Amino acid sequence: MASLFLTLGVVVWISTTEMTQTLQQGRGQLPYNKPYLTVWVFHSMYVLFLPVCAIWKAIEAYRTSKPINELVDPQLIKRRFRLALYMNSLMLVAPWLFLWGLSRTNVGASISIMNSMCAFVYVMECLILREPASIGKLASVIISIVGIILIGLSSDASDHITGGGSSILGYISVTLCAISSSLYMVLCKKHLDSNLNSGEESSAAASKGRWGPLFDSLLFLGFSGVVTFSVFWIGIPFMHIFGIEPFEMPPGYAFNSIILNGFFDVIMSASVILTVMLTSPLFNSIGTLLSIPLALIVDSAIGRSQPNSSVIAGTILVVLGFVVLNAWEYFQRWLLIRSGRAIIISQDEDQVEEESTAIPLEEMSP
């Protein structure tokens, strides 16, 4: 299931990137480059997740013959709305930082910085989620980063400079976007996964059942859309008044493109957060690097560019990093089962419940 969400997210991300680039550069039309307004519309559309949650609970009520008020805890609603209030700033600021920095930096280098997000995620998992450091995860991150560097330094990736040239502020902006996005994913895992919650955010405050965390995640995204629409609209007149981003109504073609991209962004955000909930932030961040070979295939198919040997080698390393991470996860799972410290709770899927998160070194030898 996680692989399905990850694949969907990668495919949609490639589509959204192509459409956004076309909108910003014009390509036959006048360019429309309003990052904050665009991001505000995208994230306001997350409100579409609320009717999805309502339908979810209506179906569950029909199947269980229980009233809906017994299936939804009012405390859960309050907690998810409160979480959306303070997490939404990260959700909104991160993509704006990237779009703002992209117009002031080398395109290839900016994309490489964003793709290196797996390194930030790995560090934050250890610090915030208290995940134990492991050789397998570290190796997958290093292999992926080396692949990203090869791609970023290649002539195909680095010979395009956007208008205005490169600037240190642009690179700082893109780096802050990568850090913010990493922090967002890790905090979502911490607060939405009932297996990690304790105290105030205990499992009693989360939805029950196998699909409970997924419902909680969609509910959180829906409330994020409400918060964005009702609170963060203030950024539009603020940026207009101070000349940061003068307001301009999008023409017809731009409006249609923004709305369509908004639907794609809704799908992508759901795919990302569901992948994180089913696996881990590191799995998602390294898995999304598979968008690189997919983008190369798309560019080659439409005749936009042909990859050189450096790009091909970097792509192979990126894929290898993802394979190493998956192999390590399966190896760890096998060790848990062999040592008797795990219980298989589903025969349909290889889901494993750990009785202990730490494995003594003497028990890790096969």
C-alpha positions, 0 to 999 in steps of 0.5 A, spaced: 500 500 500 505 504 501 509 503 495 502 505 491 501 511 495 509 513 493 508 511 486 502 516 485 505 521 489 511 521 484 507 521 478 503 527 480 509 531 482 512 530 476 505 532 472 505 538 477 512 540 476 511 540 468 505 544 469 507 549 474 514 551 470 509 552 464 505 557 467 511 561 470 515 561 464 509 562 459 511 558 453 506 561 448 502 565 454 504 571 458 508 568 464 504 568 471 509 568 477 505 569 483 508 563 488 504 565 494 497 566 491 498 560 487 500 556 494 495 559 498 490 556 492 493 549 492 493 549 500 486 552 501 483 546 496 485 541 502 478 542 505 476 537 500 479 532 504 473 534 509 467 531 505 472 525 504 472 524 511 465 525 512 463 519 507 469 515 510 465 515 517 458 514 513 460 508 510 463 505 517 457 507 520 453 503 515 458 497 515 458 497 523 451 499 524 453 504 529 451 512 529 457 516 527 457 520 533 460 514 536 465 513 531 468 520 531 471 522 538 470 530 539 477 530 542 480 528 536 477 533 532 479 539 537 486 536 537 487 535 529 484 542 528 489 545 533 495 541 530 493 544 523 493 551 526 501 550 528 503 546 523 500 549 517 505 555 517 510 549 515 506 547 509 505 554 506 512 557 507 516 551 505 513 551 497 513 558 497 521 559 499 522 554 494 518 558 488 521 564 491 529 561 491 528 558 484 528 564 481 534 567 484 538 560 483 541 555 479 536 550 477 540 544 477 543 546 484 536 548 487 533 541 485 539 538 488 538 541 495 531 539 495 532 532 493 538 532 499 532 532 504 533 525 505 539 527 509 535 532 513 529 527 515 534 522 517 537 527 522 530 529 524 528 522 525 534 521 530 533 527 534 525 528 534 522 521 533 528 518 537 529 513 531 536 509 533 541 510 528 543 504 523 548 503 518 543 501 513 539 507 513 546 511 513 548 508 507 542 509 503 542 516 505 549 517 503 548 513 496 542 517 494 546 524 496 552 522 492 547 520 486 544 527 487 551 530 487 552 527 480 546 529 477 546 536 480 553 537 477 552 534 470 552 539 464 544 538 463 542 539 470 547 545 471 547 550 465 540 553 466 540 559 470 533 563 471 532 570 470 536 574 475 542 570 476 544 566 482 544 569 489 546 567 496 539 568 499 536 564 493 540 558 496 538 559 503 531 560 501 531 553 498 535 550 503 530 553 508 525 549 504 528 543 504 529 543 512 522 546 513 519 540 509 523 535 512 521 538 519 513 537 517 514 530 515 517 528 521 512 532 526 506 529 522 509 522 523 510 524 531 503 527 532 499 523 527 502 516 528 498 513 535 504 508 536 508 514 537 504 518 541 504 518 549 501 523 554 496 528 551 497 525 544 495 518 547 492 512 542 486 514 546 486 521 542 487 517 535 482 513 531 482 506 532 483 500 527 488 499 522 486 505 518 485 510 524 492 513 522 490 514 515 483 517 517 487 522 522 491 524 517 486 526 512 482 529 517 488 533 519 489 535 511 482 538 511 483 542 517 489 545 514 485 547 508 480 551 512 486 554 516 489 556 510 483 559 507 481 563 513 487 565 516 493 565 511 489 570 506 492 575 509 499 574 506 496 576 499 495 583 501 501 584 506 505 582 500 502 586 495 502 592 500 510 591 501 511 590 494 514 583 495 509 580 491 504 585 487 497 582 487 494 580 480 488 576 478 490 570 474 488 571 466 483 565 464 489 560 462 493 561 468 486 560 473 485 554 469 492 551 470 492 553 478 486 550 479 488 543 475 495 544 479 491 544 485 487 538 484 494 535 483 497 538 489 491 535 493 492 528 491 500 529 492 499 531 499 495 525 501 500 520 497 506 523 501 502 524 508 499 517 507 506 514 505 509 517 511 504 514 516 504 507 513 512 507 513 517 513 515 519 520 513 525 517 511 522 512 506 518 517 503 524 522 502 528 517 499 522 514 495 521 520 492 528 521 489 525 516 484 522 522 480 529 523 477 529 517 473 521 518 471 523 525 469 529 523 465 524 518 461 519 524 460 524 529 458 527 524 453 520 521 450 518 528 449 525 530 446 527 536 451 533 533 453 538 527 453 541 524 459 549 524 459 553 519 463 553 523 469 546 523 470 545 516 468 550 514 473 547 519 479 540 516 477 543 509 478 545 511 485 539 514 487 535 507 485 540 503 489 539 508 495 532 506 495 533 499 494 538 499 500 533 502 504 528 497 503 533 491 503 535 494 510 528 495 512 526 487 510 532 485 514 531 489 520 524 486 520 527 479 519 531 480 525 525 482 529 521 476 527 527 471 528 529 474 535 521 473 537 520 480 538 515 481 533 508 479 532 505 478 525 498 482 525 496 481 518 497 475 513 495 479 507 500 484 508 507 484 511 505 488 517 510 487 523 508 490 530 515 491 534 515 489 542 521 493 543 524 498 538 531 497 540 535 490 538 541 489 542 547 488 538 549 481 540 542 479 537 543 482 531 548 477 528 544 472 523 
